[in-house]
Amino acid sequence: MRTIVITGGTDGMGAALARHFLAAGDRVVVLGRSRAKFDTLLAGVARESPSAPSRAEFIATDLSLVQDSRRAIDQLRREHGRVDALILAASFIRQRRHVTSEGHEASWSLFFLSKYLFVTGLADLLRTADRPIVVNTAVPGARADAIDFDDLEMVGGFTFTRSNAQQRRANELLGILATGQNPALGYITWGPARLVRTGFAGEVGIGMKLAAALLAPLLGQRAEKAVRPIIDLVDAPTPGRAAYRGAKPRPLTASVQDGQDAARLATAVTASL
């Protein structure tokens, strides 16, 4: 039986993945903020797969907080000897800079620091698996120079566009670090092929909310369909880094400074934590 860990697994695509893998007979650990949403998800799966509750686990976690991420990782390490797949799907969009109670910029903390902690903190449990895989829902394709190493938390000028690009590029560099330490690991940066018809979690302007509300019913795909390529990747993992939009492979952003930038990022993050 595989052990699959899903961050952000109570909503949207994360919930669709949790439902699928529980129905398929896997052990699934869901991390999220709402126990009530998890219970609703599990009740739905249990109607079709009565054994699902015995294979499901919920860890209440605010992934924008470093302390919460570390506590969840410690629990996973205590209770599990192996992780076959780590799916990083948590999302909460902010268009403005917000500082957490720990002093970190919230988007950077959620979309990168938490992912860095999970990938590095669960590295030995992933190494124990025969064919381990990390699927990071950080849309691939950010510019190689998207990271401001002198101001990772954007104290000097936050914009949503800059923040988004920096997180995406940082998650690509995280793949270099992870596969360098474990050549057997598959590390995928993945984004949906088109708009997904899910709840719009975040603190955003009225324009973005209206666009999502109007366009999603017309152009969006259901979460269950959107995540089908992720399921296929988890079911047939291959070692090394790769990038996808939906089921279509995309070229990895490459630079002669990739290795140096990955090491520089790890040093800076370690110092900040």
Buried (B, 14 or more C-beta within 10 A) or exposed (E): EBBBBBBBBBBBBBBBBBBBBBBBEBBBBBBBBEEEBBBEBBEBBBEEBEEBBEBBBBBBBBBBBBEBBBBBBEBBBEEBEBBBBBBBBBBBBBBEBBEBEBEBBBBBBBBBBBBBBBBBBBBBBBBBBEBBBBBBBBBBBBEBEBBEEEEBBBEEEBEBEBBBBBBBBBBBBBBBBBBEBBEBBBBBBBBBBEBBBBEBEBEBEEEBEEBBEEEBEEEBBEBBBBBBBBBEBBEEBEBBBBBBBBEEEBEBBEEEEBEEBBBBBBEBBEEBE
